Amino acid sequence: MSEIVAARTPSYSRIELAAVTSRAQANLLGNIHGGEIVKLADSAAGVVAQRHSGGPAVTAALDEMAFLEPVRVGDIVRTYAQVNWVGSSSMEIGVRIETQPWDAATELRHVGSAYFVFVAIDGAGAARSVPALEPETDGDRRRMREAEIRRAHRLARRREIDAGRIS
């Protein structure tokens, strides 16, 4: 018998993670490799998905990753992540990425944004139900509406691709 869990708010599982970048993460241009930023964003999103769902959750898709500015060696990278939308077993987690030079406590730069889709899984690896999402603010409601648009686009793209493979 599955346990019914009350809806959860975005603030229930919202987190902030921070890390200091190093030369070992730099690309040939001397900036932090984009894959390092994706990895940090995925880690933050994973924590949020696990908290919201109350158990294991895995990355199903990286719907979008926008790099707005380079991240430099020595920057403090901060990720802010929260649930934007919830389905029956899947969740969209939005991640905002900011940097702060190690020697300038007040200068913050928005350097990227990402949208991850996670699926909650049980011990056998099968999808399991997740609590509904109860938005608290106008910003939460806006993020939910935008996530629904992204989901509709993902599903429409999949239908178009599948239809092209059948013919």
Residue pairs with C-beta under 8 A, 6 or more apart in sequence:
2 128
2 129
5 54
5 131
6 131
7 131
7 132
7 133
7 134
8 52
8 83
8 131
8 132
8 133
8 134
9 133
9 134
9 135
9 136
9 140
10 82
10 83
10 84
10 133
10 135
10 136
10 140
10 143
11 82
11 136
12 51
12 52
13 47
13 48
13 49
13 51
13 52
13 82
13 83
14 48
14 80
14 81
14 82
14 83
15 44
15 47
15 48
15 51
15 80
15 81
15 82
16 44
16 78
16 79
16 80
16 81
17 40
17 43
17 44
17 47
17 78
17 79
17 81
18 76
18 77
18 78
18 79
19 40
19 76
19 77
20 74
20 75
20 76
20 77
20 102
21 32
21 36
21 71
21 72
21 73
21 74
21 75
21 76
21 77
22 73
22 74
23 73
25 32
25 33
25 36
25 73
26 32
26 33
26 73
27 33
27 34
29 70
30 72
30 73
31 70
31 71
31 72
31 73
32 70
32 71
32 72
32 73
32 75
32 77
34 65
34 67
37 67
37 71
37 77
37 97
37 111
37 112
38 62
38 65
38 114
40 77
40 79
40 97
41 65
41 79
41 81
41 95
41 97
41 112
41 114
41 116
42 59
42 62
42 116
43 79
44 79
44 80
44 81
44 95
45 59
45 81
45 93
45 95
45 114
45 116
45 118
46 57
46 59
46 118
47 81
48 81
48 82
48 83
48 93
49 57
49 83
49 91
49 93
49 116
49 118
49 120
50 56
50 57
52 83
52 86
52 91
52 130
52 131
52 133
53 91
53 118
53 120
53 128
53 130
53 131
54 130
54 131
55 120
55 121
55 122
55 128
56 120
56 121
56 122
57 91
57 118
57 119
57 120
57 121
58 118
58 119
58 121
59 116
59 117
59 118
60 90
60 117
60 118
60 119
61 116
61 117
61 154
62 114
62 115
62 116
62 117
63 92
63 115
63 116
63 117
63 150
63 154
64 113
64 114
64 115
64 150
65 112
65 113
65 114
65 115
66 112
66 113
66 114
67 111
67 112
68 110
68 111
68 112
68 113
69 99
69 109
69 110
69 111
69 112
70 111
71 77
71 99
71 111
72 99
72 101
74 101
74 102
74 103
75 99
75 100
75 101
75 102
76 99
76 100
76 101
76 102
77 97
77 98
77 99
77 111
78 97
78 98
78 99
78 100
78 108
79 95
79 96
79 97
80 95
80 96
80 98
81 93
81 94
81 95
81 96
82 93
82 94
82 143
83 91
83 92
83 93
83 133
84 92
84 93
84 94
84 115
84 143
84 144
84 146
84 147
85 91
85 92
85 133
85 143
85 144
85 147
85 148
85 151
86 92
86 130
86 131
86 132
86 133
87 130
87 151
88 127
88 129
88 130
89 119
89 120
89 127
89 128
89 129
89 130
90 117
90 118
90 119
90 120
90 127
90 130
91 117
91 118
91 119
91 120
91 130
91 133
92 115
92 116
92 117
92 147
92 150
92 151
93 115
93 116
93 117
93 118
94 113
94 114
94 115
94 143
94 147
95 113
95 114
95 115
95 116
96 110
96 112
96 113
97 110
97 111
97 112
97 113
97 114
98 108
98 109
98 110
98 111
99 108
99 109
99 111
100 107
100 108
100 109
101 107
115 147
115 150
117 154
119 127
120 127
120 128
120 129
120 130
121 127
121 128
122 128
133 144
135 141
135 143
135 144
